[in-house]
Amino acid sequence: MTPIPSLDAITPGQVFEFGTLTLSEAEIIAFATLYDPQPFHIDPVAAKDSLFGELIASGLHTLSACFGRIMGSGVFGAISEGGNRIDTRWPAPLRPNETIVIRTEVLETKPSRTGRPLGVAVLRHTATRLADGVVVMEATGTHFLRR
């Protein structure tokens, strides 16, 4: 994908597509074992007795994997200066070997009020199951981007 050269090169309503991603059962268990060791993330047998009835990916894993894909694409890499907020929700579970589509929509941009050569972009990142179009993650973040 083409790198964005500046905050000034993006506009509200603009959408970026980052392709698909599939997390295997082994990846889900490995991540959760380290960072979110709940039975429905690490044990397929115990997961059967959970609210979900089966093994599912940690929401933190879904967020991390999607953000890794977005930042790894290079689209924002040259201008990213981090961020200070991300509001995330997981309206549906992500099961092993389900493919998701990752996209980002620009909601708002504003230059720095201090005159610094950067500004703020509010971006909504979504992960949608390819098979049925159900959103499994939506994260709206405040990102600092160079101008």
Secondary structure in CASP SS format (residue, H / E / C, confidence):
PFRMAT SS
TARGET T0000
AUTHOR 0000-0000-0000
METHOD secondary structure of the structure
MODEL  1
M C 1.00
T C 1.00
P C 1.00
I C 1.00
P C 1.00
S C 1.00
L H 1.00
D H 1.00
A H 1.00
I C 1.00
T C 1.00
P C 1.00
G C 1.00
Q C 1.00
V E 1.00
F E 1.00
E E 1.00
F E 1.00
G E 1.00
T E 1.00
L E 1.00
T E 1.00
L C 1.00
S C 1.00
E H 1.00
A H 1.00
E H 1.00
I H 1.00
I H 1.00
A H 1.00
F H 1.00
A H 1.00
T H 1.00
L H 1.00
Y H 1.00
D C 1.00
P C 1.00
Q C 1.00
P H 1.00
F H 1.00
H H 1.00
I H 1.00
D C 1.00
P H 1.00
V H 1.00
A H 1.00
A H 1.00
K C 1.00
D C 1.00
S C 1.00
L C 1.00
F C 1.00
G C 1.00
E C 1.00
L C 1.00
I C 1.00
A C 1.00
S C 1.00
G H 1.00
L H 1.00
H H 1.00
T H 1.00
L H 1.00
S H 1.00
A H 1.00
C H 1.00
F H 1.00
G H 1.00
R H 1.00
I H 1.00
M H 1.00
G H 1.00
S C 1.00
G C 1.00
V C 1.00
F C 1.00
G C 1.00
A C 1.00
I C 1.00
S E 1.00
E E 1.00
G E 1.00
G E 1.00
N E 1.00
R E 1.00
I E 1.00
D E 1.00
T E 1.00
R E 1.00
W C 1.00
P C 1.00
A C 1.00
P C 1.00
L C 1.00
R C 1.00
P C 1.00
N C 1.00
E C 1.00
T E 1.00
I E 1.00
V E 1.00
I E 1.00
R E 1.00
T E 1.00
E E 1.00
V E 1.00
L E 1.00
E E 1.00
T E 1.00
K E 1.00
P E 1.00
S C 1.00
R C 1.00
T C 1.00
G C 1.00
R C 1.00
P C 1.00
L E 1.00
G E 1.00
V E 1.00
A E 1.00
V E 1.00
L E 1.00
R E 1.00
H E 1.00
T E 1.00
A E 1.00
T E 1.00
R E 1.00
L C 1.00
A C 1.00
D C 1.00
G C 1.00
V C 1.00
V E 1.00
V E 1.00
M E 1.00
E E 1.00
A E 1.00
T E 1.00
G E 1.00
T E 1.00
H E 1.00
F E 1.00
L E 1.00
R E 1.00
R C 1.00
END
